[in-house]
């Protein structure tokens, strides 16, 4: 039977210890947001927490830092004071304390340094509630000290500003800009996790434009995009701002689409050429960008499925689709589901350009409708859907590489309507074309 947070707090208090909910769960309750993960802090030491709940209900998830998991759900951490930080990532040691305020003083931002007891009583020594009302991210104490302790806090600051729709307090912002180079010390997995949350935030546009140096600190390949003017009638923004605005036009809950749009034009600066009128052209930027994206995403430890989806879509995102046959051909290349993802990507891409370009989205909607009709009618769009197979080609006298060439030729003819997808017609064509 699932235990409640209130039961955990109550049992600790009944045993004579202090116990509070702390951090993001308190912040979100104050803001009226949905609360997901609940963290608890207590004056009880780990062995005392174990004695209260019994070893069978405890997982020693982080004993060194005073953390145990109770009932497989609630992380309970002893009040602590962090020792010195030598790697901008984690303290060399921790010291347990019986003081809640000392524990709150080591936390990253004021909005996360608020504690709430079982009765709803608030302990807020650093003005977190006021900063929530001001919609402001501000470090607890000196920003330079907080960021030198754990450089990931730099990325977390901009992520919180994006997610919560907050601004960043002036001295905290200044420290972010001056110290973002420390992010190179952070593990790749932690960076990608924070980036995914950042790009789906309600305030991501302003944050990414104001703190592009944070992004280039972890993905230096974006540096050429910052301020890179495109010089085409279709674009009103430089490459970076176009990227950000196109990405933000995708649904916030569609992280995969936002992630793909985040990288989609990263290859443009490397491919830029200019004609005699000074107009910019970016031939091949989709293929170059796909290759760059694959390398970056592997480095930052995204999983293979996530990487493959982004790379596939980016590699074809600038290809022109004009007819129903083009729809079938693209479905043949990347699959039905990815085709529909591509069309949504193209629509978002247009929304980051000059306003008149978005008029093309109505046409894209018609191609999407074509795609759905093709699927519903199961119209031939792949080798598997052809009315003939490799065995039929062998029976017709073909061998070796000619078998694949013949099947590809037939698929092309069927897709573009030059031949019906009927065995007799296809075999007659093969005999006439390949002298089989």
Helices and strands as residue ranges (DSSP letters): H 5-14, E 19-22, H 24-31, E 39-42, H 46-53, G 55-57, E 58-62, G 63-65, E 67-70, E 74-78, E 80-82, E 94-96, H 100-105, G 110-112, E 115-116, E 122-123, H 128-134, E 136-137, H 143-149, H 152-164, E 167-168, H 170-179, G 180-185, H 188-199, H 204-210, H 212-218, G 220-225, H 239-248, H 255-263, H 268-271, E 273-274, E 280-281, H 285-299, H 304-316, H 324-334, H 336-351, G 355-360, H 361-377, G 383-385, H 390-395, H 401-415, H 423-434
